[in-house]
């Protein structure tokens, strides 16, 4: 029902029609749903360490609004069709050049900006794109292509599969294809992570994308996005990381490459502070003994 109200507003008046209701919903969550508000605090207290308690309420409100806008944009783009001019990309030639080397590409992204709809801007790539993606049971949020009843334009690799989908990823890279992986959250075990410095504290990040890249001889292209306005976004190739293929099977061997990615991510969220949507305590490394679930507020949990 709650989804339907937002979808109806989007169909009748576009994104602008749904935003006022989003502000009301965000205010309700900040004031009356502390469990939702608390999900924003681990990041916000690191990003804004000097903010007093009252200001953190405002920061949480803005964070929830920005996340809601990303979800509304996703629905709007799906319902009306993707405007090829609504998503811009910096680094297209870099990406094509690296892909032209013939070793495949590990596309390393993060939960920043509009990472889901942003992937639609990669339709110029003429090889299959595989997404390592786990959809939570009971998740009723629709991806942009599902709103139009279209098949998924990407090939999905489920990390819950055999060996976390690593065999499928390696095979795709060996064929010169693209494998997209999130670099800021691990869907497997804490054993697949290393502890690095991030926003003034120690957090765990997965090293498996770099391990896969080393095994396949593929470069790692870091691609991040941020929302620039109503139903518009910008994607940017911010780095190309090359991992030697002679590393030992030791997490510490991959730590320098993880640190390079994390420094890039830190710079990005410093520039776009309200577009980082990892809603769990990344810095509670002692509690990170179980696989990390996607605890970000979704259309279902935010009642959008």
C-alpha positions in Angstrom: 0.0 0.0 0.0 2.7 2.4 1.0 4.7 1.6 -2.1 1.6 2.2 -4.2 1.1 5.7 -2.9 4.6 6.8 -4.0 4.3 5.0 -7.3 1.0 6.6 -8.0 2.4 10.1 -7.2 5.4 9.4 -9.5 3.1 8.3 -12.3 0.9 11.3 -12.0 3.5 14.0 -11.4 6.9 12.6 -11.7 9.7 12.8 -9.1 8.6 16.2 -7.8 5.2 14.9 -6.8 6.7 12.3 -4.5 9.3 14.3 -2.8 7.0 16.3 -0.4 5.6 13.0 1.0 9.2 11.7 1.3 10.1 14.6 3.6 7.1 13.8 5.8 8.0 10.2 6.0 11.7 11.0 6.8 10.6 13.4 9.6 8.3 10.7 11.0 11.2 8.2 11.1 13.7 10.7 12.7 11.3 11.7 15.5 9.2 8.6 16.1 11.2 5.6 14.8 14.6 5.6 16.7 15.5 2.2 15.3 15.7 3.7 11.8 17.5 6.9 13.0 20.1 4.8 14.8 21.1 3.1 11.5 22.5 6.4 10.3 24.5 7.2 13.4 27.6 5.0 13.0 28.5 6.8 9.7 27.3 10.3 10.7 29.2 10.3 14.0 32.4 9.4 12.0 31.7 11.9 9.2 30.6 14.7 11.6 32.4 13.9 14.9 31.9 17.4 16.3 28.2 17.6 15.7 26.1 17.9 18.8 23.2 15.6 19.5 20.5 18.0 18.2 22.4 18.5 14.9 22.7 14.7 14.4 18.9 14.6 14.3 19.0 17.0 11.3 21.9 15.1 9.7 19.9 11.8 10.1 16.8 13.5 8.6 18.9 14.7 5.6 20.5 11.3 5.2 17.1 9.5 5.1 15.7 12.1 2.6 18.7 11.7 0.3 18.4 7.9 0.4 14.6 8.2 -0.3 15.3 10.4 -3.3 17.6 7.7 -4.7 14.8 5.2 -4.4 12.3 7.5 -5.9 14.6 8.2 -8.8 15.0 4.5 -9.4 11.3 4.0 -9.6 10.8 7.1 -11.8 13.5 6.0 -14.2 11.9 2.6 -14.4 8.4 3.9 -15.0 9.2 6.5 -17.6 12.2 4.9 -19.2 15.8 5.9 -18.8 16.8 9.2 -20.3 20.2 8.7 -21.7 21.1 12.3 -20.8 20.1 12.0 -17.1 23.2 10.0 -16.1 26.6 11.3 -17.1 29.8 9.3 -17.0 33.4 10.5 -16.6 36.1 8.1 -17.6 34.2 6.3 -20.4 37.4 6.1 -22.6 39.4 4.8 -19.6 36.9 2.0 -19.0 36.8 1.1 -22.7 40.5 1.1 -22.9 41.0 -1.2 -19.9 38.3 -3.5 -21.2 40.0 -3.6 -24.6 43.0 -5.2 -23.0 41.0 -8.5 -23.2 41.4 -9.7 -19.6 38.0 -8.7 -18.3 37.3 -6.0 -15.7 36.4 -6.1 -12.1 34.1 -3.1 -11.7 34.4 -2.1 -8.1 31.5 0.0 -6.8 30.1 1.0 -3.4 26.8 2.0 -1.7 27.2 5.6 -2.7 24.8 7.7 -4.7 22.5 5.9 -7.2 24.6 2.8 -7.7 21.7 0.7 -9.0 20.2 3.0 -11.7 23.7 4.2 -12.4 24.6 0.8 -13.8 22.2 1.5 -16.6 24.6 4.0 -18.0 27.0 1.2 -18.9 24.8 0.1 -21.8 27.6 1.1 -24.2 29.7 -1.9 -23.1 29.4 -4.5 -25.7 30.3 -7.5 -23.5 28.1 -9.1 -20.8 28.1 -7.4 -17.4 27.7 -9.6 -14.3 26.5 -8.3 -11.0 27.4 -10.1 -7.7 24.1 -9.4 -6.0 22.1 -11.0 -3.2 18.5 -10.1 -2.9 17.1 -10.4 0.6 14.1 -12.7 1.0 10.9 -10.7 1.2 12.4 -7.7 -0.5 9.6 -6.1 -2.5 11.6 -3.1 -3.8 11.5 -3.1 -7.6 14.6 -2.3 -9.6 14.3 0.2 -12.4 13.9 -2.4 -15.2 11.2 -4.3 -13.2 8.9 -1.3 -13.2 8.7 -1.7 -17.0 8.4 -5.5 -17.0 11.8 -5.8 -18.7 14.3 -8.6 -18.2 17.3 -7.8 -16.1 20.0 -6.3 -18.4 22.7 -7.9 -16.3 23.7 -11.4 -15.5 23.3 -12.0 -11.7 25.8 -14.0 -9.7 24.4 -15.0 -6.3 27.1 -14.8 -3.6 25.3 -17.6 -1.7 26.2 -20.0 -4.5 29.2 -22.4 -4.6 32.3 -20.7 -3.3 30.5 -17.4 -3.2 30.2 -17.3 -7.0 33.9 -17.1 -7.4 34.0 -19.7 -10.2 31.4 -17.9 -12.2 33.2 -14.6 -11.8 36.5 -16.1 -12.8 34.9 -17.7 -15.9 33.3 -14.4 -16.9 36.6 -12.5 -16.5 38.5 -15.1 -18.5 36.0 -14.5 -21.3 36.9 -10.8 -21.2 33.6 -9.7 -19.6 32.8 -7.4 -16.7 32.1 -8.4 -13.1 30.6 -5.7 -10.9 31.2 -6.2 -7.1 30.5 -4.0 -4.1 33.7 -3.1 -2.3 32.3 -1.7 0.9 30.4 -4.6 2.2 31.1 -8.3 2.3 28.2 -10.8 1.9 30.3 -13.8 3.0 32.4 -14.3 6.1 34.5 -11.9 8.1 37.5 -14.1 7.0 37.1 -12.5 3.6 37.8 -9.0 5.0 40.8 -7.0 6.3 40.8 -4.2 8.8 41.7 -0.8 7.4 41.4 2.9 8.5 38.3 4.6 7.3 37.0 8.0 8.5 39.1 8.0 11.6 38.4 4.5 12.7 39.1 0.9 11.8 36.6 -0.9 9.7 36.5 -4.1 7.7 36.4 -4.2 4.0 36.4 -7.3 1.6 39.6 -8.2 -0.2 37.9 -10.8 -2.4 37.4 -8.5 -5.4 41.2 -8.0 -5.5 41.8 -11.7 -5.0 39.5 -12.5 -8.0 41.2 -9.8 -10.1 44.6 -11.3 -9.3 43.5 -14.8 -10.2 42.1 -13.7 -13.5 44.8 -11.1 -14.4 42.0 -8.5 -14.6 42.3 -4.8 -13.7 40.1 -3.3 -11.0 38.1 -0.2 -12.2 36.7 1.8 -9.3 33.3 3.3 -10.4 31.4 5.6 -8.0 28.3 7.6 -8.4 26.4 10.5 -6.9 23.0 12.0 -7.4 23.1 15.5 -9.0 19.4 16.4 -9.1 16.0 15.2 -9.9 16.3 11.9 -11.7 19.9 12.7 -12.6 23.3 11.4 -11.5 26.9 11.3 -12.4 29.2 8.3 -12.6 32.9 8.6 -12.4 35.8 6.2 -13.0 37.9 7.3 -10.1 40.8 4.8 -10.2 42.2 1.8 -12.0 43.9 -0.6 -9.6 46.2 -3.4 -10.9 46.8 -6.3 -8.7 49.9 -8.6 -9.3 49.0 -12.2 -10.1 51.9 -13.6 -7.9 50.4 -12.7 -4.5 50.1 -15.4 -1.8 46.7 -16.5 -0.5 47.1 -14.2 2.5 44.6 -11.4 3.4 47.5 -9.1 4.3 48.9 -9.4 0.8 45.8 -7.7 -0.5 45.5 -5.1 2.2 47.4 -2.3 0.3 44.9 -2.6 -2.6 42.0 -2.5 -0.2 43.5 0.6 1.4 43.8 2.3 -1.9 40.1 1.7 -2.7 39.1 2.8 0.8 41.1 6.0 0.5 39.2 6.7 -2.7 35.9 6.0 -1.1 36.8 8.2 1.9 37.6 11.1 -0.4 34.3 10.5 -2.3 32.1 10.5 0.8 33.9 13.6 2.1 32.9 15.4 -1.1 29.3 13.9 -1.0 28.6 13.3 2.7 24.9 12.5 2.5 25.2 9.9 -0.3 26.9 7.0 1.5 24.2 4.4 2.3 25.9 1.7 4.4 23.5 1.7 7.3 25.3 -0.5 9.8 28.2 -0.1 12.1 31.2 -0.9 9.9 33.6 0.1 12.7 32.3 -2.5 15.2 34.9 -5.0 14.0 34.8 -7.1 17.2 31.1 -7.8 16.4 31.8 -8.7 12.8 31.7 -12.4 13.2 28.7 -13.1 11.0 28.0 -12.2 7.4 26.9 -8.6 7.1 23.2 -8.3 6.0 22.0 -5.3 4.0 20.5 -3.4 6.8 19.9 -0.2 4.8 16.4 1.1 5.0 14.6 -0.1 1.9 11.3 0.8 0.3 9.9 -1.9 2.5 11.4 -0.7 5.8 10.9 3.0 5.0 7.4 2.3 3.8 8.1 4.1 0.5 
